[in-house]
Amino acid sequence: MILDPSRYVAPGMAGPQGSKPVRGNIYLPVPAQVREVHRENDLVTTFVLEFDDPLVNQEFSFEPGQFMMVSMPHCGEAPISFSSPPGRGGGFALTVRRAGRLTSAMHRLRPGDTIGVRGPYGRPFPMTELAGSSLLFVAGGIGLAPLRSVIDFCLDHRSDYGEITLLYGCRTPADICFADDLERWSRAGVRCLCTVDEADDSWSGRVGLVTELLQDVQVEADSWRALVCGPGIMIHFVLSRLLEMGLPRDHLFTTLERHMKCGVGICGHCFLEEKLICREGPVFSLAELDDTRNL
Ligand SMILES: Cc1cc2nc3c(=O)[nH]c(=O)nc-3n(C[C@H](O)[C@H](O)[C@H](O)COP(=O)(O)OP(=O)(O)OC[C@H]3O[C@@H](n4cnc5c(N)ncnc54)[C@H](O)[C@@H]3O)c2cc1C
């Protein structure tokens, strides 16, 4: 469901003569309250949000792979993916890496604070099409955030999916996000393999790029699908390797990031290969992408 701003009028908003409330403005954010704050590491925090309006809360729904446009006064607006699965009630989670003005301001948020959100936007992962398959997730750094929504969705609908394997790579042990989820997923039968580019004294696990973990998995072309998210260069090398391993292009999915202003296919900022990432993506199968070298 796209949050329909005509059903929701921000407090204090008024029409041209101060008479009628402003309705139908797609850019109007809806207030949502921060319910929980979970520090993932020094740069990354997960926020659980709930709409101020209980009716909006009740009716709001989204799908894994979609994103919200998030805003704070004087800080601008940015797209952020859902990191929790839909259908559990109790709000939704966004996991944010401190990058610039808005995301730094978000890191100062505390439970009870309010931000603006609009959405959900974008084409999600094709969860119905993926049903019946075994799934290989490959994530780099905060790229695990949108895949976390998918993994938890699959666990909530366990009988619909086959084996689940997660390969997760980070630059250093300090960059790992969702440490508790990795343990929880392992206990739930997800095969989780982690690696870091550079180890420190705290790390006794694998060292090397996430592509190296692909040596440890066997995937069958018919029954496996792969979902990949991370930095562009990582996506390129992982997808190339998965092709070499025999997975067809239409069994490979990724979610892309580009600068976005509107989130709804109007401004054109996120144009790539004749596609608007915000509206036709951010999720694409490799069959839909000509060239992954410049992701
Ligand atoms: C569909 C989508 C989903 C996203 N999901 C998440 C998410 O779940 N969690 C998360 O932390 N981030 C996510 N991002 C990235 C996030 O939107 C940017 O980091 C955010 O716009 C930064 O806003 P800011 O005001 O803090 O930084 P700004 O002050 O606007 O920029 C800070 C720096 O980051 C660069 N930058 C900004 N946006 C991007 C971008 N899209 N790609 C590359 N460089 C960029 C700027 O050029 C600048 O150098 C997503 C982006 C897209 C397109």
The ligand as an ORCA input file, in Angstrom:
! r2SCAN-3c Opt
* xyz 0 1
  C      16.913      2.539     -2.792
  C      17.941      2.952     -1.772
  C      17.947      2.336     -0.536
  C      18.887      2.722      0.423
  N      18.864      2.087      1.632
  C      19.719      2.473      2.577
  C      19.690      1.841      3.851
  O      18.892      0.930      4.108
  N      20.550      2.298      4.797
  C      21.455      3.308      4.527
  O      22.201      3.686      5.447
  N      21.524      3.901      3.331
  C      20.677      3.512      2.356
  N      20.722      4.132      1.138
  C      21.727      5.201      0.916
  C      21.242      6.477      1.566
  O      20.063      6.918      0.910
  C      22.323      7.586      1.484
  O      23.425      7.210      2.282
  C      21.714      8.881      1.999
  O      21.061      9.509      0.918
  C      22.717      9.812      2.561
  O      21.998     10.970      2.964
  P      22.707     12.066      3.858
  O      21.864     13.300      3.854
  O      23.073     11.518      5.180
  O      24.058     12.293      3.088
  P      24.456     13.460      2.005
  O      24.850     14.617      2.891
  O      23.357     13.638      1.055
  O      25.662     12.727      1.348
  C      26.788     12.240      2.062
  C      27.731     11.562      1.081
  O      27.144     10.346      0.593
  C      27.033     10.402     -0.828
  N      25.774      9.741     -1.182
  C      24.532     10.118     -0.849
  N      23.620      9.250     -1.361
  C      24.323      8.318     -2.026
  C      23.978      7.174     -2.779
  N      22.715      6.803     -2.967
  N      24.956      6.445     -3.344
  C      26.236      6.807     -3.190
  N      26.647      7.880     -2.486
  C      25.700      8.619     -1.925
  C      27.066     11.872     -1.170
  O      27.547     12.067     -2.481
  C      28.028     12.413     -0.138
  O      29.349     12.169     -0.523
  C      19.832      3.754      0.148
  C      19.818      4.368     -1.111
  C      18.899      3.958     -2.059
  C      18.905      4.626     -3.400
*
